[in-house]
Amino acid sequence: MRDTRSVTAPDWPAVARTVLRAPFTRCAWSEAAYCLIGFPVAAVGFVLLVALLAVGTVLTVSLLGAVVGALLLVAGLRLARALAAVHRACAALDLVIEEVREPMLDPADIPAGAHFDPIALHVPVALVFRLRRY
């Protein structure tokens, strides 16, 4: 059977207009502003997080530094959450198209249709008990 649909040539002037105007739209400028604001925050945050998590992990392994290492790990995780909040705040300024919501931490925030699968805990629990036997 032969395809009877016709293929039309693109409207090149319209394509050229769209390509030439795209970098000057409000959306492009707002996303560029988000990148310019977010990059320094991300770069500094990355360096701080790697340092905190690396030192915290090394200290946690040793017996004497376990408490200090655990505190550094907690501080690193809190810093990560704070940096994520900064990025979400920048996104809330209408600098990006997508809507970015905060993570759900309270069980009351979980939608009614969602449920916890208890089988998901079987493997980690079995691994812990297996490691404790040896």
Stockholm file with secondary structure:
# STOCKHOLM 1.0

chainA/1-134         MRDTRSVTAPDWPAVARTVLRAPFTRCAWSEAAYCLIGFPVAAVGFVLLVALLAVGTVLTVSLLGAVVGALLLVAGLRLARALAAVHRACAALDLVIEEVREPMLDPADIPAGAHFDPIALHVPVALVFRLRRY
#=GR chainA/1-134 SS CCCCCCCCCCCHHHHHHHHHHGGGSHHHHHHHHHHHHHHHHHHHHHHHHHHHHHHHHHHHHSSTTHHHHHHHHHHHHHHHHHHHHHHHHHIIIIISSSCCCCCCCSGGGSCTTCCCCGGGGHHHHHHHHHHHHC
#=GC SS_cons         CCCCCCCCCCCHHHHHHHHHHGGGSHHHHHHHHHHHHHHHHHHHHHHHHHHHHHHHHHHHHSSTTHHHHHHHHHHHHHHHHHHHHHHHHHIIIIISSSCCCCCCCSGGGSCTTCCCCGGGGHHHHHHHHHHHHC
//
